[in-house]
Amino acid sequence: MSSNETLPSNFIRQIINNDLKQNKNNGKVATRFPPEPNGYLHIGHAKSICLNFGIAAEYQGTCNLRFDDTNPEKESVEFMEAIERDVSWLGFQWHELRHASDYFEQLYDYAVELIQKGLAYVDSSTPEQMRQNRGTLTEPGKESPDRSRSIEENLDLFTRMRAGEFADGQYVLRAKIDMASSNINMRDPVIYRIRRVHHHRTGNKWCVYPMYDYTHCISDAIEGITHSLCTLEFEDHRPLYDWVLDNITIPCHPQQIEFARLQLEYSIVSKRKLNQLVTEKYVSGWDDPRMPTLAGLRRAGVTPAAIRDFCERIGITKKDSWIEMAVLENCIREDLNENAPRAMAVLRPLKLIIDNYPDDKVEALELGNHPQRPEFGTRKVEFSKVLYIEQDDFAENPPPKYKRLIEGGEVRLRGAYVIRCDRIVKEENGSIIELHCSYDPDTLGKNPEGRKVKGVIHWVSERHSLPAEIRLYDRLFSQPNPDSLDNFLDALNPDSLEILTESRVESSLADAPPESRFQFERMGYFCLDAADSTPGKPVFNRTVTLRDTWGK
């Protein structure tokens, strides 16, 4: 075991430490991450990934990636490939790649064993009848008439179910436990159902598929998992997990441990609802930067390090709680502030002409790539007579304490000269077309003598800058808990995306590789979109603003 003295303690580490002291599992720690491939991974999965893979790494153990592919109607190879890609991107590597479908034959054999022991029976009840007879939290359930079938009849029917003799839904296999149990999950749960669906790995070999609660515990045991870490909604399923393993002939019995799932404000993590957002085109896809999916966060420019830091900060507890979106955003800002090089981009351009600057002169100014990290080096930025600045960096009627450019006022151009605005050119409707300014040639790298110039604004050269599309992404939902509404779509933020098509970025970004992240000075953190950028016309997605301005 590695030293955990520097790691924040939690109840799972305490359990594992106690197990190791008692030499339980022969000192071995083996975990698994078992997603169902029916959608893309989201930020909630990141917590489970970091926990399962992190625990394995801390104790020199193993962690398998196992696909729970028992419901082929909703699963696809696309989702499997995306899950593998996301786990690797997050910084983890599985010990073995497994699939629940690897165990279909063994799962079937264990079901036969339960039937032979009188602990499972074939039931012809319809789903509606089973719901009616299930009982309530205060009233016991009603036994099915088929519960008294003989072992021989159950074996015959189950064999014929596998052989495809019956229609979908005509029969199910149920565990025979206790219809009066206070835990509804123990009231003869279904463990197999008939489904004629093509499976992406087993083809049409099977027309009976096992249920998750039955499959999961056996898969854990087959793989020799020692600690099966699940979210709290599976706590009531733990007695069934243990019952199945206690009643089949299998040497390993993993310990299921539950922890609180991640509940993040201004977000949803229901795969069904995320799929609805995609299929009904409220977003551009599973990797839309507004989505809480790992693919969406990656496309937005969030780094794996920021997500891992976030998961470590929120910790592991036994009690559900809501995490503020600002916590995640602050982790992203801290990471990018430290690691993202700086660049200049003008999102909403206003032309600025320096009248006393030579027409044909171009200066290559050297600017640092990061104010606190000299090892990031420098870059050349062209300075010329005609520039662009942000429209917001000029005010004809400035508000109080305005420190940017006004008519007759001075500002410093970032890394360049001090300029003064001498004249405004307007259209007939009063909108400003361009500014005519003059520069002080003695102010490059130094302040003018006897004058206080407080404002500093960024700029790009008209002739040398690149046209760019800037996508200003914001939170997808305008309410902290969209799931609390009757229709979560009512909480969609109408201002979650603004697309700027006339923006300009400095020429040094021409060769930036896909997914490069930058702080656009004074504007926020942005990422070069790998999917939609084209040569000469980059697309940048806003990752996060420079500071938390939400709701202001």
N, C-alpha and C positions, 0 to 999 in steps of 0.2 A: 504493500500500500504506500502511496505517496504521502508526503506530509501535507496536511490540510490546515495547518495553523494559520496560514494567511488568508484562507477562504472564509467567507461569512457562513456561520453555522446555520443549518436548518434541520427540521425534524427528520428528513430523509437521510441526510448524512449521519445523524445520530443513530438512526436505526441500523444503517450499514456498519457504522463503527462498532456497535454492540454485537452485530452478527459476526464480524471479523474477530472480535475478542473471544467469542465462543467457538471460533473456527467453523461456523455454520457454512455450508456449501463448500467445505474444504478451502475456505479463504478466497473463494472466487466471487467476482462481481460481473454479472452479465446482464445487460439491459437491451432494450429494443425500441425502435420507433416504428409504430405500425399503422401508417395512414391508409385510408381507403382511397383508391385512385379514382375518385368521382369529382375531382375539382383540383384547383391549384392550392398549394400551401399558403396559409395566411399568417399574420403576426402572432396569432394564438398558437399555431403549430411551432413557431420559432421558440416559444418558451419551453415546449415539450422537447424539441430537438436539442436545445442547449442543455436542458436538464439531463436527458438520457445519454447523449454523447459525452457531456461534461462529466457526469458521474463515472462513466466507464473510463474516461481518460484519467480522472483523479486517482482511481484505485487500480490503475494498470489492468483494467478489465476489457470487456468487449461490448460492442453495441451493434446489433443487426438492424438493417433497414428491411422491414417486412411489409409487403403490400397485402392488405386485407382484401383480396380480390374474390369475394364470395358473392357479389351482386353484379354480375356482368351487364345487366340492363343499363346501369348508370356509369359504368367504368370504361376507360379507354387507354390505349397505349400513349396517347398525347399526354394524359394526366400523369402516367407513370414516368415518362421521360422528363416532364416538368418537375416532378417531385425529386427525382435523382439530381437534376440540375440545380435545384434550389438548395438541397441539403449540402451538396458540394460547394456551392457558392457561399453558403453561410460559414464554411470553413471546417466541415466535418467529413470524415470518411468512415463508412460502415465496415464492420468486420466481415460480414457476409450479406449478400443481397438475397432475400428469401421472398417467397410468395405463399400465402395460405393455400393456394391451389397446388403447391408442391405436396401438400399433405392430404389431398382429397381422398385417396385410397385409405390412408390410415384413419382419417376422420370417419369414413364410412364403417371401417372395421370396429372402431370404438363404439359407434352407434349400435352395431350388431351386438357387441358385448353388453351394452346397457339393456337391449331387448332381452337377451338371454338371461340376464339377471332379474328380469321382471321390473326394470327401472325405466323403460320407455315403451311407448305404444303408438300405433298408427291410428290417427283420428280422422274421421270424415266430417267433423264440424266445420261449418263455414266460418270465415273471419268474423262475420256479424254474430254468429252464435257464440264464438269464443269470447268476444267482447262482452256479450250479455251475461255469460256465465262466469266471467272472471271475478266478479265481486267488487267490493269497494275497499277503501282503507279500513273501514269499520265492520264490514260484513264479509264472511268467507265466500269463496267461489263455489260454483256448482260443478260437480264432476260430470265429465262427458260419459254418455252411455258406452262409448268405445273403450273406456278406461279398463274395462274388465275383459278385453280380448285376451285370448290365450297367447302364450309365448310363441307357439307354433304359427298361429294365424298372423301375429305381428311380423314374424320373420318372413313369412311368405309374402305378405303385402309390401313390406319394405323392399324385398328383393324385386318384386314386380314394379314398384315405384322407380327403382333404379333402371329397370329394363325398358321403361317408357310405356307401360301398358295403360297408364291412367292420364287423364287430362290435367293440365295445370290447375292447381288449387283443389283437386278432388280429394287429396289426402295430405296430411302433414304427419311428421313424427314428433311426438311430444315426450319430454322427460316426465316420468311419474314421480312427483315429489310430494307436494302437500297443497291441496286446493284451499285449505284453511289457514295457510301460513300468513302471518302478519306482513310479510314481505311479498308483494304482488309478483315480483320477479320469480318467486319460487312456486307459483301456482301453475305447475305443469307447463313450463314454457315450451314453445315450438323450437325444435333444434334442426329440423330439415323441412324443406318445402320443394314442391315440384315446379320447375321453371324450364321451359324449353327455350333457352337463350344461348346463342353462340358465345363461347368464352374465348377471349383473345389468346389464351395460352393452351387450353385443353380442347378447344374446338367444340365439337358436338358430342364429345365422349360422355358428358354428364347431363342428365336432365333433373337431377336432384342436387340442391346446393345447401350447405350447412349455414346456420344462422351465426351471427357474429359472436354472441355470448358463448356458444358452444365451441366455435372455432378458435377463439382467441386464447383461451386458457390452455387448450391442447397444443396449439402452435407454440406458445411460450414454453410448455413442458418439453416438447420435442427438441426445441433449440437449446434447452438447458439454461433458460433465463432464470436468474436468481431473484431479481427485484423487478416486478412488472409495475411500472409507474404509470398511473392513469389519472385523469382529471376527476373531480369530485362527483360528477354525475354518474360515475361507475361505482360509487361506494355501495349503493343498494344492490348492485350486481355481484358484489364480492362473494356473498354466500353461494350463489350459483356457480361462480368461478371455482370455488373450493369444492362444491358438491360434485361437479363433473369429474375433477381430478381425483377426488376421494373414491369414486365409484368405477373407475376404469383401471386397467393394469398398465400403469405408467410409472417409471421410477422417480421422476422429478416432479416436485410440487412447488412452483414459484410462489413468492409472496407478493400479493397485489397491494400496492400502497397508493393512496389517492392524495392529490394535491389540488389546490384551487386553480381553476382555469384563468386565462387572461381575459379580463373584461376591460376594453379600452374605450374611453369616451369618444363620441363623434365617429363611431365605427360600428360595423357589424362583422361577425365571423361565422355566420350561418352559411354553409356551402350552398344550401338551397336558395337563399336570398342573394348571395353573390352571383350564382348562376343566373338568377332572374335579371340582375343588373346587366349581365353580359348579353343574354339572349334577347332581352327587350331593348338593348342598345342605349341604355342610360350611360354606359361607359363604352370605350372603344374596344375593350377586351379584358381578359384576365390580367393582363399586364398594364392596364391603364394606370398611370401614376397616381391616380386618386384612390385606387383600390388598396385594401389592407393586405393584399397578397404579397408574398416575397418577390414575385416577379414584378408587381407594380411598384413596390418600394425600390427595387433595384433600378427599374427604368426611371424612376424619379431622381435617382442619384444617391439614395441612402446606401451606406457602406455596410458590409457584414459586421465590421467592428462596432458600429453604432448600435446595431440590433443586438449583438451579444452583450454589449455594455448595458443596454436597456433591460434585457432579461435578467442580468445579474443584479441590477439596481432594485428591480421590483420584488425580487426574492421569491422564495417558495414558502407558502403557508397552507394551512388547512381551512382557511376561511375565505369565502368569496369576497372580493372587493373591487371597486372600480378604480382604474388608473387614469389619471388625467392625460389627455393627449399632449399637453405641454411637457410632460416627463419624457415622452418619446422624442418630441421635437427638440428638446434641450440636449438630449444625447446626440442627436444628429448634428446640431449646431456645434457642439463642443468638438466632435470628431472632425467636421469639415473646417472649422476655424483653425484647427491645428494642422490639417493635412491638405487642404485645397489650395492650390496656387491662385494668385490674384490675376485678374484681367479686367479690361474696361469694355463695357458694352453700353450703348445708348439705346434704351428700349423705345422711347418715343422721341424721335429726333427733331431738333430745331437747328436750322442752319445758322452757323456763326462765321462771319467773314472778317478776317483781321486785315484791315485796309492797309496798314503800314508794313505788312509782312511781304517780302518779295514773291511775285507770282510763281516763279519757277523753283523756289527754294524748298527743299525737303530736308528735315533733320531727323536722324535716327536717334531718338532719345533712349537711354538705357534705364529701365525700371526694374526694381526688385520683384521677384515672384512671390515673396512672402515676407512681411515685415519682421517676423520673429525667427525666421528660419533661413539664414544666409546660405545654407547648403542647397536651397532650392534654386539658387542662381539668379540670373537676370534675363531680360528679354529686350529686344529692340521694338520700339513703337514709333511709327512715322508721325512727324508733326509738319503741318503744311498750312497754307493760307486759309483754306476753307475747311471748317471742322463741323462736327455735330455735337450738340450738348443735349441734355434732357430738357424737355419742355418745362418740367417743374423746377428746373434750376434757374429760370428767369421769371421775374414777376414785375409786371408793369405797375401794379398797385400792391406793393409787398405788405404782408401782415407784420405785426410787431415781432421784433427780434429775428427778422429774416436775414440770413447771412450769405445768401447766394447772390446771383447777378441781378442788378437793377440798372435802369438807364442812368448813366452818369456814375455808376458805382464800379468797384473793382473786386475781382476774385482771382484766386490762383487756379490755373489749370493743373490738375494733378500731374506732378513730375515735370512740369513745363514752366511756362511764364505766367506773370501777372498780366491780366487784361482789363481794359475798361470798356464798358458799353457806351458807345457814342450816339448810336442812332438805331431806331426801330423801323422796319419796313412792314407795312400791313396790307392785307387785301381790302377790297371795298367793304366787306362785311365786318372789318375790324380785327380779324384774326391775324396773328403775327406770322409773317412769312420767314423773315430772317433778321439777324442782328448784325450790325456793323460795329466792329470794335477796333481798338488799337492795343498793341502789346508793348511792354517795356523790355527791351532786349537785355537789360542789365539784371533781370530777375530770375534767370535760369539757375535754379539750385540755391537761391538766396533771396532774402526779403528786400524790398525797396527801402532805401534809407529814408527814415522820417515818416513812413506811411505804415499804418496798421491794416493789413489785409487778412481778415479773419476767415473768409469763406474759401473752401477748396471744392471744386467740382471736377467730375470726370468728363472725358471727351473722346472722340475718335476722329481721324482724318477722313474727310469725304472721299478722297481719291484712293486711299489705301485700305479703308475698312471693308469688311465683308457684309453683304446683306444676310440677314438671319431671321428665322422665325423663332419667336420667343413664346413659350406656353406657360402662362402664369397659373399654376395649379394651386388650389386651396383645398380645405377640408371638404370631403364629399357631402357631409351632412351638416346641417346648421343647428341641430339639437344634440345634446350630449348623449342621449339614449334613444336612438331611432327605434329600437325594438319595443319601447314602451308605448308606441303609437299603434292604433288599429292597423294602419298601413304605413310601414316604414318608409315607403317612397314619398310620403308627405313631408319627410324631414330632409329631402334632398336639397342641397345648397345651390340655388340658381347661379351663384357667382363662383362656382368651384373651378371654372376654367375660363380664362381670357386669353385669346390668341392674338399676338401682335405680329404683323407681317412686314412691317417697314423698319424693323430694328436693324442696328448696325453693331458689329463687334470688331475688335482690333484684329489686325492681320495675323498676329501670332497664333490665332486659333485655327488658321487654315488647315493645318496638318494635325490637329488634335485627334487622337484615336477615339473610337466609340466608347461611350460611358465615361469619358473624362469629366472630372468634376472641377468646378472653378467657383471662387467667390467673385462675382461681378461687383466691383467696388461700389459700395453704397447702395446696391440693389438687391443682394441676396445671394444664395447659393444655387448653382445651376449645373445641369448635367447634359452632355451632348447625347442626343437621342440616337441610338444605334439603328433603329428601324427606319426612321423617316428622313434622316439627314442625307443630303446628296452633295456631290462635289461642287463647291462654290456657293452652296446654300445650306448651311448647317441649321439644325433645329435644336434648341436648348429648352429643357424642361426645368422649371423652378422646383428645386428640392424643398427648400424652406426659406423663409424670410430671415433677415439678419437678426431680428429680435421678435419676441412674441407680441404681435399686434392684434391678435384675434379678439374680435368683439369691440375693438376701439372705434 
